[in-house]
Amino acid sequence: MKVTVAHLKRGERGIIKEFSADNVPLKLLEMGCLPGNEVELVQTAPFKDPMYLNINGSHLAIRKETALQIEIELIK
Amino acid sequence: MTGKQINVALIGNPNTGKTSVFNQLTGLNQKVGNYPGITVEKKEGLCKLPRGLKAHIIDLPGTYSLNASSLDENVVIELLLNKNDKDYPDVAVVVSDVENLKRNLLLFTQIKDLGIPTILVINMADRMERKGISLDIDILEERLKTKIALVSARKRIGIDKLKELIINYRTIPIEPCVNASVIDPDYFGNLRKTFPKQSIYKLWLVITQDVNFGNINRKEIDKTSGFNTKSSSELKRLQQKETIHRYQFINGVLKETLRVDTNAAKDLRSRLDRVLTHKVWGYVIFFAILLLIFQAIYDWSSYPMDLIDGAFASLSELAKANLPKGAFTSLIAEGIIPGLGGIVIFIPQIAFLFLFISILEETGYMSRVVFLMDRIMRRFGLSGKSVVPLVSGTACAIPAVMATRNIENWKERLITILVVPFTTCSARLPVYLIIIALVIPDETFLGFNLQGLMLMFLYLLGFGTAIFSAWILNGILKIKNKSYFVIEMPNYKLPLLKNIGINVVEKTKSFVFGAGKIILAISIILWVLASYGPGDDFNNAEEIIRENYTEQNVPKEELEQEIASYKLKHSYIGIMGRGIEPVVAPLGYDWKIGIAIISSFAAREVFVGTLATIYSVGSDEEETIKNRMAAETNPILGGPLFTLASGISLLLFYAFAMQCMSTLAIVKKETNSWKWPILQLVIMSAFAYLVALIAFQFLK
């Protein structure tokens, strides 16, 4: 199964893998969400949506639908 | 160069303290206007430099990159690409935050590619020690080919160094620090061959953005023969490659120059976030803050408002007593002074609202609210970012509509704009207060004051209608939209008094001069319409009334009142009012209320003032108007005019009707079409009429 940012539990971390250019807004990349970077789930709102992330020191929140587009490799 | 002002553009990501730097450079020497044709705020100011030089500083809207995704961001590239613009900068100052240097440098490398001398400000330098950050400025300057000012705008450190750099802007190298064309050498090589005279990076921006710039036109580029255009998805992929390429460069540079000792970083953020974004406590705290804001707007501001009310009433009396009798005096005392009073009275509420909003924004808490509310609001077709406009709407719909700008998703933004006028704005308050005092008994029910309960119900009704109509619009509107939502969660900061003060003053000023003009104009027009009339009935009112009353022994005062109301009935406004009486009669109103409603289409708060004029009370004192209104009789049904039925009907009408020209004007501006404001006007007013009709017919 594809593991994405949406599968992270609070406090868990992962490394961002490639993602499809058409589904992810450029703005997200500009804010530091790039392949190879580490992402940590800081907090979620009820129903895990939106998700509050720490990507390499950049703190931002995205909706679950966007999080589902970003594939990661879990850091155990 | 002497004698000439240096044009400086301040550029930076949101939340980097760019505005603090701007405020430190310019002090109160600034002005806020709009960019021509659009409602993006334009902030500019003058800065005195050493050696008698001056700088004209323009504070551009915050942006994460030069790839614009909103109107505000377009402004930035439009200015930077147009050399003929009078504000085109001699030097660009990119403001960054030491804790987010990596992300902030992305924009810096883009600006650097434009061939403008660029200074890098690293702000919040006072936090470095506490956060365990150390920087090698010399190597950083060399690698980025720029000059750096380490600044702490809050503590006023480094501002003089920055001014010094601005003066010597000519010594700053203008070559780029990243070569963006390596992402597709063939494509960029081709571009260079076809347009040898243009800057490649500027061309690239023109190709990838959806805006036209001064002298370069995208269509021309596409049409040029021998040039291979790319599909939009190919372009998007290239933009992503560009971003990744820039970040690779930045990572390399920061590896050499930036050290962060993570042990030293004690995280206040995570401790605060654990509470403020908590699934339960987060909401409890948010609603507590909302309650506090409401308390401030309705309770604390009542003291200055009473003072203002009293001051204008006595001013009007003073004018009447001291100026020579005549039309001019009456215009001043009964038209202009009450008109001005009607504007000034809203200042305390508006100032309080913006005080709280700017504190919430300055501290970084507002992003947490957006985060908490997004999921709930999305169900109704709104966004987490709609919360701020909806809350602001309880003061005034105009700033609220303007506050929707940071909603990226057009459909969510449009829906927010369309439903905001349903929230109970402060202009409805005077109407509600007087009608409630008139028709709702001053009794307690289960320990609560009935009048207070009614007022609360009207607020909930406004908010509920806004949410409900958003839900309907979400189903009806067929707008294709790529929904995305990215918000930065900034660090918590103590608010800076100076920034908040300037913000409150600016916002209040824009209300007074924007909406104020209209309110004043309407009061003058109303006065003219009520003071003049056609034909004998108006001109000979005095004789006609005296004749009717010759036999009886009427006291002089009563006679004068009779004359005044006879005059009014036959004035221009009276004729208009009686014309629409058949339309408003089913709602339980007479022609006088009809006039008040017509004039309220300019601005709701005119209602009370109009009734005051119409009942020839002569003063705005609430008790007097109330007593007069209580004594009115219904022309058709007999009995008192203001009953529970007609009162409720009137309250509901004001709750739903779109009666504010200024809001319609701002909606036209923000949506760039007359379609939406006209729809708002027609649908809201028709709905208001229907609800008021049903309410009156059921309750009478």
Chai-1 contact restraints between the chains, C-beta under 6 A:
chainA,res_idxA,chainB,res_idxB,connection_type,confidence,min_distance_angstrom,max_distance_angstrom,comment,restraint_id
A,A21,B,K236,contact,1.0,0.0,6.0,A-B,restraint_1
A,A21,B,R237,contact,1.0,0.0,6.0,A-B,restraint_2
A,A21,B,Q240,contact,1.0,0.0,6.0,A-B,restraint_3
A,P25,B,Y484,contact,1.0,0.0,6.0,A-B,restraint_4
A,L26,B,N67,contact,1.0,0.0,6.0,A-B,restraint_5
A,L26,B,Q239,contact,1.0,0.0,6.0,A-B,restraint_6
A,K27,B,S69,contact,1.0,0.0,6.0,A-B,restraint_7
A,K27,B,V486,contact,1.0,0.0,6.0,A-B,restraint_8
A,L28,B,V486,contact,1.0,0.0,6.0,A-B,restraint_9
A,L29,B,Q240,contact,1.0,0.0,6.0,A-B,restraint_10
A,L29,B,T243,contact,1.0,0.0,6.0,A-B,restraint_11
A,E30,B,Y64,contact,1.0,0.0,6.0,A-B,restraint_12
A,E30,B,S65,contact,1.0,0.0,6.0,A-B,restraint_13
A,E30,B,L106,contact,1.0,0.0,6.0,A-B,restraint_14
A,E30,B,T243,contact,1.0,0.0,6.0,A-B,restraint_15
A,G32,B,R103,contact,1.0,0.0,6.0,A-B,restraint_16
A,L34,B,I244,contact,1.0,0.0,6.0,A-B,restraint_17
A,L34,B,Y247,contact,1.0,0.0,6.0,A-B,restraint_18
A,Q43,B,D273,contact,1.0,0.0,6.0,A-B,restraint_19
A,Q43,B,T277,contact,1.0,0.0,6.0,A-B,restraint_20
A,A45,B,F371,contact,1.0,0.0,6.0,A-B,restraint_21
A,A45,B,L372,contact,1.0,0.0,6.0,A-B,restraint_22
A,A45,B,R375,contact,1.0,0.0,6.0,A-B,restraint_23
A,P46,B,K279,contact,1.0,0.0,6.0,A-B,restraint_24
A,F47,B,R375,contact,1.0,0.0,6.0,A-B,restraint_25
A,D49,B,R375,contact,1.0,0.0,6.0,A-B,restraint_26
A,P50,B,F371,contact,1.0,0.0,6.0,A-B,restraint_27
A,P50,B,D374,contact,1.0,0.0,6.0,A-B,restraint_28
A,S58,B,R103,contact,1.0,0.0,6.0,A-B,restraint_29
A,H59,B,M489,contact,1.0,0.0,6.0,A-B,restraint_30
A,L60,B,V486,contact,1.0,0.0,6.0,A-B,restraint_31
A,L60,B,E488,contact,1.0,0.0,6.0,A-B,restraint_32
A,L60,B,M489,contact,1.0,0.0,6.0,A-B,restraint_33
A,A61,B,F371,contact,1.0,0.0,6.0,A-B,restraint_34
A,A61,B,I487,contact,1.0,0.0,6.0,A-B,restraint_35
A,A61,B,M489,contact,1.0,0.0,6.0,A-B,restraint_36
A,I62,B,V486,contact,1.0,0.0,6.0,A-B,restraint_37
A,R63,B,F485,contact,1.0,0.0,6.0,A-B,restraint_38
